[in-house]
Amino acid sequence: MRENGPRDLTATSIANSNVPSQSGLLSIRSNQGTAQTKESLSDAYRLPVPPMSPLLSSHIPTGAGWTHQLKWDGVRILALCSHGSVQLYSKKLLNKTSIYSEVTGMLNQWARTLQHPVLLDGEVVVMDPKTLRPSFPLVLQRERTRSQGAGEALQAIYVLFDLLACNGKDIRACPYSERYERLINLPIPSTERCFVTDCFDDGDALWQWVNERGWEGIVSKRLDSPYVEGKQHRDWIKKKKDMQLESFAIGYVRKDNRPSSIVLADSTGQYMGKASIGLDELRRQLLTAWAIKHPADRPTTHGLPASLSKEQIIWYRHPIPCLIGALEYTDAGLLRHPRILTLPLLNT
């Protein structure tokens, strides 16, 4: 992980990373002083609905008011840690405490030393052992196992990037620079399984690093930005590389007596969505001919949504390998705006 991760970027001095300073920044003071009632403590640690999310952009903001981070290709996870207790929640506030048991156990050891609860924000990722990069398909596969027993190759890593509450106070109104500094000063043991992501001043240099090493993208954040739920802001910006991935056409949707889109699955047979962009007349003829030679009564995949039952789908006994482009994965693990890049000239 260190070889291709943010620590390698720091070591190569591609971008100068300066920890933001609290000097001169907004401070949050409780109206009730140090006394916290159970109601105010509960409100301070309320979960964001939904968590703050970056907006997609083709540009990287510049200037001293911005900081830049690697975009980790994982699953958003909030962690509420208090003495003797850790609860993990997804972007949709589903409880994931038992699913990522290794993350829970690791944080629990640290949480026993806490005098006050903390509310952390970050992403759970799984590193691809071949590319040494985070892999969204692998983290979804890890989640479907619902336990640590998936094996060492699918071990979860928790990458932190924000702190929403600590010492009994909600600090979401504080600028990001202050929240980040408080985060890195928490006594969380920094390990290969849990660490705070790095900040960099030079977004263009970080983007170059991402492109050279095949990472997903970068996230740029205003240093003075408060934590705003959802996307009702202009303070967090993400720039992503266009995805290209190998997939399999397991069949096609037939409309007006011809293929209208192909049904996609990954190498494990997990459903990934449908693609129609790039489906020309020649490819339609090839798909039809392949179905005549290799018909199937039922799909060779899993995870199909109920909505597909309303479609007329022609399934293949032997899936067709293809190259697919897409903007990104959705939270459900489907491809957003997939398009067909290559579909081999099949020997039917």
C-alpha positions as CSV (number, residue, x, y, z in Angstrom):
1,M,0.0,0.0,0.0
2,R,2.8,2.4,0.8
3,E,4.3,1.9,-2.7
4,N,1.3,3.4,-4.5
5,G,-0.5,5.2,-1.8
6,P,-0.5,8.8,-0.5
7,R,2.6,8.2,1.7
8,D,4.6,7.4,-1.5
9,L,3.3,10.7,-3.0
10,T,4.6,12.6,0.0
11,A,7.9,10.8,-0.1
12,T,8.5,11.7,-3.8
13,S,7.7,15.4,-3.0
14,I,5.4,15.6,-6.0
15,A,3.1,17.9,-4.0
16,N,3.9,20.0,-0.9
17,S,1.6,19.0,1.9
18,N,1.2,21.5,4.7
19,V,-1.0,20.7,7.7
20,P,-3.6,23.5,8.0
21,S,-3.2,25.7,11.0
22,Q,-5.9,26.6,13.6
23,S,-4.4,30.1,13.9
24,G,-7.0,32.8,13.3
25,L,-9.7,30.3,12.4
26,L,-13.3,30.1,13.7
27,S,-13.7,28.4,17.0
28,I,-16.9,26.8,18.2
29,R,-18.0,27.4,21.8
30,S,-20.8,25.7,23.5
31,N,-23.6,28.0,24.8
32,Q,-23.8,25.8,27.8
33,G,-20.1,25.9,28.7
34,T,-18.6,22.6,29.7
35,A,-21.8,21.2,31.0
36,Q,-23.5,19.0,28.4
37,T,-26.9,17.5,28.8
38,K,-27.8,14.1,27.4
39,E,-30.0,15.8,24.8
40,S,-27.3,18.2,23.6
41,L,-24.7,15.5,23.5
42,S,-27.0,13.4,21.4
43,D,-27.6,16.2,19.0
44,A,-23.9,17.0,18.7
45,Y,-23.3,13.4,17.5
46,R,-26.2,13.2,15.1
47,L,-25.4,11.4,11.9
48,P,-25.4,13.6,8.7
49,V,-28.3,12.8,6.3
50,P,-26.7,12.3,3.9
51,P,-22.9,12.9,4.5
52,M,-21.3,15.8,2.6
53,S,-20.4,14.7,-0.9
54,P,-18.1,16.2,-3.6
55,L,-19.5,17.6,-6.8
56,L,-18.2,16.2,-10.1
57,S,-16.1,18.7,-12.2
58,S,-13.7,18.6,-15.1
59,H,-11.6,21.3,-13.5
60,I,-9.2,21.4,-10.5
61,P,-9.6,24.5,-8.4
62,T,-6.4,26.5,-7.7
63,G,-5.3,28.9,-5.0
64,A,-4.3,29.0,-1.4
65,G,-7.9,28.5,-0.2
66,W,-8.0,24.9,-1.5
67,T,-6.5,21.6,-0.4
68,H,-6.4,18.4,-2.4
69,Q,-6.7,14.7,-1.5
70,L,-6.7,11.4,-3.3
71,K,-10.1,10.0,-4.1
72,W,-10.3,6.6,-2.5
73,D,-12.4,4.2,-4.5
74,G,-14.4,2.8,-1.6
75,V,-17.6,2.8,0.5
76,R,-18.4,5.8,2.6
77,I,-18.5,4.9,6.3
78,L,-19.2,7.1,9.4
79,A,-17.8,5.8,12.7
80,L,-19.3,6.8,16.0
81,C,-16.8,5.9,18.7
82,S,-17.2,6.1,22.4
83,H,-15.8,4.4,25.4
84,G,-16.3,0.7,24.9
85,S,-18.5,1.1,21.8
86,V,-18.1,1.6,18.0
87,Q,-20.9,1.9,15.5
88,L,-20.3,2.0,11.7
89,Y,-22.9,3.6,9.3
90,S,-23.1,3.7,5.5
91,K,-23.9,6.8,3.4
92,K,-27.6,5.8,3.7
93,L,-27.1,5.3,7.5
94,L,-27.4,1.5,7.3
95,N,-25.6,-0.1,10.2
96,K,-22.3,-1.8,9.0
97,T,-20.8,-2.5,12.4
98,S,-20.8,-6.3,12.0
99,I,-20.0,-6.3,8.3
100,Y,-16.6,-4.6,8.7
101,S,-15.8,-6.4,11.9
102,E,-12.0,-5.9,11.5
103,V,-12.5,-2.1,11.3
104,T,-14.9,-2.2,14.3
105,G,-12.5,-4.2,16.4
106,M,-9.5,-2.0,15.6
107,L,-11.4,1.2,16.5
108,N,-12.9,-0.4,19.6
109,Q,-9.4,-0.9,21.0
110,W,-8.7,2.8,20.6
111,A,-12.2,3.8,21.7
112,R,-11.7,2.3,25.2
113,T,-9.2,5.1,25.9
114,L,-11.6,7.9,24.9
115,Q,-13.0,10.3,27.5
116,H,-15.5,11.8,25.0
117,P,-17.1,10.2,21.9
118,V,-16.0,11.2,18.4
119,L,-17.8,11.1,15.1
120,L,-15.5,10.2,12.2
121,D,-16.1,10.3,8.4
122,G,-14.1,8.4,5.8
123,E,-14.2,5.5,3.4
124,V,-13.7,1.8,3.8
125,V,-11.5,0.5,0.9
126,V,-10.1,-2.9,-0.2
127,M,-6.7,-2.8,-2.0
128,D,-6.3,-4.9,-5.2
129,P,-3.3,-7.1,-4.5
130,K,-2.3,-7.0,-8.2
131,T,-2.5,-3.2,-8.9
132,L,-1.9,-2.0,-5.2
133,R,-4.8,0.4,-5.8
134,P,-8.2,0.6,-4.1
135,S,-10.9,-1.4,-5.9
136,F,-14.6,-0.6,-5.7
137,P,-15.6,-4.0,-7.0
138,L,-13.5,-5.7,-4.4
139,V,-14.9,-3.6,-1.5
140,L,-18.5,-4.5,-2.7
141,Q,-17.4,-8.2,-2.9
142,R,-16.0,-7.8,0.7
143,E,-19.3,-6.3,1.8
144,R,-21.3,-9.1,0.3
145,T,-19.3,-11.6,2.4
146,R,-20.7,-9.8,5.5
147,S,-17.8,-10.9,7.6
148,Q,-14.0,-10.8,8.0
149,G,-13.9,-14.4,6.8
150,A,-13.5,-13.3,3.2
151,G,-9.8,-13.8,3.5
152,E,-6.7,-11.6,3.7
153,A,-7.1,-10.4,0.1
154,L,-10.4,-8.7,1.0
155,Q,-9.4,-7.1,4.3
156,A,-11.0,-3.7,4.8
157,I,-9.0,-0.5,5.4
158,Y,-10.5,2.6,6.9
159,V,-9.3,5.9,5.4
160,L,-10.3,8.9,7.4
161,F,-10.8,12.5,6.1
162,D,-13.1,14.4,8.4
163,L,-14.1,14.8,12.0
164,L,-17.7,16.0,12.8
165,A,-17.9,15.9,16.6
166,C,-15.5,15.6,19.5
167,N,-15.3,16.5,23.2
168,G,-19.1,16.7,23.3
169,K,-19.3,19.4,20.6
170,D,-20.6,19.4,17.1
171,I,-17.7,21.0,15.0
172,R,-19.4,20.8,11.6
173,A,-19.5,24.6,11.5
174,C,-15.8,24.8,11.8
175,P,-13.7,25.3,8.7
176,Y,-12.3,22.2,7.1
177,S,-8.8,23.2,7.9
178,E,-9.6,23.1,11.7
179,R,-11.6,19.9,11.5
180,Y,-8.7,18.2,9.6
181,E,-6.1,19.4,12.1
182,R,-8.2,18.1,15.0
183,L,-8.6,14.8,13.1
184,I,-4.8,14.3,12.6
185,N,-4.2,15.2,16.3
186,L,-6.5,12.4,17.5
187,P,-4.6,9.6,19.2
188,I,-5.7,7.1,16.6
189,P,-3.0,4.6,16.0
190,S,-1.9,5.1,12.4
191,T,-1.6,1.7,10.8
192,E,-1.9,0.1,7.3
193,R,-5.5,-0.6,8.2
194,C,-6.5,2.8,9.5
195,F,-5.0,6.2,8.7
196,V,-5.9,9.8,7.8
197,T,-5.6,10.7,4.1
198,D,-3.0,13.3,3.2
199,C,-3.6,16.9,2.0
200,F,-1.7,18.5,-0.8
201,D,-1.4,22.1,-2.0
202,D,-0.8,21.4,-5.7
203,G,-3.9,19.8,-7.3
204,D,-2.4,19.6,-10.7
205,A,0.6,17.7,-9.5
206,L,-1.7,15.3,-7.6
207,W,-3.8,14.8,-10.7
208,Q,-0.6,13.9,-12.7
209,W,0.4,11.4,-10.0
210,V,-3.1,9.9,-10.2
211,N,-2.9,9.5,-14.0
212,E,0.6,8.0,-13.9
213,R,-0.4,5.4,-11.3
214,G,-4.0,4.6,-12.4
215,W,-5.8,5.9,-9.4
216,E,-9.5,7.0,-9.5
217,G,-9.2,10.7,-9.1
218,I,-8.8,13.6,-6.6
219,V,-11.1,15.6,-4.3
220,S,-10.5,19.3,-3.8
221,K,-11.8,21.0,-0.6
222,R,-12.1,24.6,0.4
223,L,-10.1,25.1,3.6
224,D,-12.7,27.4,5.1
225,S,-15.7,25.2,4.2
226,P,-18.1,24.0,6.9
227,Y,-19.5,20.5,6.7
228,V,-22.7,20.7,4.7
229,E,-24.9,17.6,4.3
230,G,-25.4,16.2,0.8
231,K,-24.4,18.3,-2.3
232,Q,-25.9,21.7,-1.4
233,H,-22.6,23.4,-1.6
234,R,-19.7,24.3,-3.9
235,D,-16.9,23.5,-1.4
236,W,-15.9,19.9,-2.3
237,I,-15.1,19.2,-5.9
238,K,-14.0,15.8,-7.4
239,K,-12.3,15.2,-10.7
240,K,-12.3,11.6,-11.8
241,K,-10.6,9.6,-14.5
242,D,-12.9,8.0,-17.1
243,M,-13.3,4.4,-16.2
244,Q,-12.5,1.6,-18.6
245,L,-13.0,-2.0,-17.5
246,E,-13.3,-5.5,-18.8
247,S,-16.8,-6.8,-18.5
248,F,-19.0,-9.6,-20.0
249,A,-22.2,-9.4,-22.0
250,I,-24.4,-12.1,-20.6
251,G,-27.3,-11.3,-22.8
252,Y,-29.3,-8.4,-24.4
253,V,-32.6,-6.6,-23.9
254,R,-34.7,-7.1,-27.0
255,K,-37.1,-4.3,-28.1
256,D,-38.8,-4.0,-31.5
257,N,-37.4,-7.5,-32.3
258,R,-33.7,-6.5,-32.0
259,P,-31.1,-5.8,-29.4
260,S,-31.5,-2.5,-27.6
261,S,-28.8,-2.8,-24.9
262,I,-26.5,-5.5,-23.5
263,V,-26.7,-6.8,-20.0
264,L,-23.3,-6.6,-18.2
265,A,-21.7,-8.7,-15.4
266,D,-18.2,-8.8,-14.0
267,S,-15.8,-11.7,-13.8
268,T,-17.5,-13.1,-10.7
269,G,-21.0,-13.0,-12.3
270,Q,-22.2,-9.9,-10.5
271,Y,-24.7,-7.8,-12.4
272,M,-23.2,-4.4,-13.4
273,G,-26.0,-2.7,-15.4
274,K,-27.0,-2.3,-19.1
275,A,-25.2,-0.5,-21.9
276,S,-26.8,0.8,-25.2
277,I,-24.4,3.6,-26.2
278,G,-22.0,2.2,-28.9
279,L,-24.5,-0.5,-30.0
280,D,-24.5,-0.1,-33.8
281,E,-26.2,-2.2,-36.5
282,L,-23.2,-4.6,-37.0
283,R,-23.0,-5.3,-33.3
284,R,-26.7,-5.9,-33.1
285,Q,-26.4,-8.5,-35.8
286,L,-23.5,-10.2,-34.0
287,L,-25.4,-10.3,-30.7
288,T,-28.4,-11.9,-32.4
289,A,-26.3,-14.5,-34.1
290,W,-24.5,-15.3,-30.9
291,A,-27.8,-15.9,-29.1
292,I,-28.9,-18.4,-31.8
293,K,-25.7,-20.4,-31.4
294,H,-25.4,-20.1,-27.6
295,P,-28.9,-19.7,-26.1
296,A,-29.6,-20.0,-22.4
297,D,-32.9,-20.4,-20.5
298,R,-31.7,-18.4,-17.5
299,P,-29.0,-15.9,-16.7
300,T,-25.4,-16.9,-15.7
301,T,-25.2,-14.1,-13.1
302,H,-26.5,-12.9,-9.8
303,G,-27.6,-9.7,-8.2
304,L,-30.2,-9.0,-11.0
305,P,-32.6,-6.2,-10.0
306,A,-36.4,-6.9,-10.0
307,S,-36.9,-4.3,-12.7
308,L,-35.2,-6.6,-15.3
309,S,-38.1,-9.1,-14.9
310,K,-40.2,-6.6,-16.9
311,E,-37.7,-6.7,-19.8
312,Q,-37.5,-9.3,-22.6
313,I,-34.0,-10.5,-22.2
314,I,-32.1,-13.0,-24.5
315,W,-29.5,-14.8,-22.3
316,Y,-26.2,-16.3,-23.4
317,R,-24.8,-19.7,-22.3
318,H,-21.3,-18.3,-23.0
319,P,-20.9,-14.6,-22.1
320,I,-19.1,-12.2,-24.5
321,P,-16.0,-10.3,-23.2
322,C,-16.1,-6.6,-23.9
323,L,-14.5,-3.3,-22.9
324,I,-16.9,-0.8,-21.2
325,G,-16.4,2.8,-20.4
326,A,-18.3,4.5,-17.6
327,L,-18.3,7.7,-15.4
328,E,-18.2,5.8,-12.1
329,Y,-19.8,3.2,-9.9
330,T,-23.0,4.0,-8.2
331,D,-23.3,3.3,-4.4
332,A,-25.2,0.1,-5.5
333,G,-22.2,-1.1,-7.5
334,L,-23.7,-0.4,-10.9
335,L,-22.0,1.4,-13.7
336,R,-23.1,5.0,-14.2
337,H,-23.6,5.9,-17.9
338,P,-21.9,2.8,-19.3
339,R,-21.0,2.7,-23.0
340,I,-19.6,0.0,-25.2
341,L,-16.0,0.6,-26.3
342,T,-15.1,-2.7,-27.9
343,L,-17.2,-5.8,-28.7
344,P,-15.2,-8.5,-30.5
345,L,-16.1,-9.6,-34.0
346,L,-17.6,-12.9,-32.9
347,N,-17.0,-16.2,-34.8
348,T,-20.6,-17.4,-34.7
